[in-house]
């Protein structure tokens, strides 16, 4: 493995992590308002409370 290969691998790992974080922010931005807009009631929404 030469220097170019190691640089490419490092870039790919960082890029994947950044893309995952971007996707997570996108999903949370859209799901949090939906989950927080309704009052939590009884045992039905116990998983949402945690």
C-alpha positions in Angstrom: 0.0 0.0 0.0 1.5 3.3 -1.0 0.9 6.8 0.4 -2.0 7.5 -2.1 -3.9 4.5 -1.0 -3.7 5.4 2.7 -4.8 9.0 2.0 -7.7 7.6 -0.1 -8.8 5.3 2.7 -8.7 8.0 5.3 -10.7 10.3 3.1 -13.3 7.6 2.5 -13.7 6.9 6.2 -14.1 10.6 7.1 -16.5 11.1 4.2 -18.7 8.2 5.2 -18.8 9.5 8.8 -19.8 13.0 7.7 -22.5 11.6 5.4 -23.9 9.5 8.2 -24.0 12.5 10.5 -25.7 14.6 7.8 -28.3 11.9 7.3 -28.9 11.6 11.1 -29.4 15.4 11.4 -31.8 15.3 8.4 -33.9 12.5 10.0 -33.9 14.0 13.5 -35.0 17.4 12.1 -38.0 15.8 10.6 -39.0 13.3 13.2 -38.4 15.2 16.5 -41.2 17.7 15.8 -43.6 14.9 15.0 -42.7 13.0 18.2 -42.7 16.1 20.4 -46.0 17.6 19.1 -48.2 15.1 20.8 -48.5 14.6 24.6 -47.1 11.4 25.9 -49.9 9.2 27.1 -49.8 6.1 29.3 -48.1 2.8 28.3 -48.7 3.3 24.6 -45.8 5.8 24.1 -43.5 4.4 26.7 -40.7 3.8 24.1 -40.9 7.4 23.0 -40.4 8.6 26.6 -36.9 7.0 26.9 
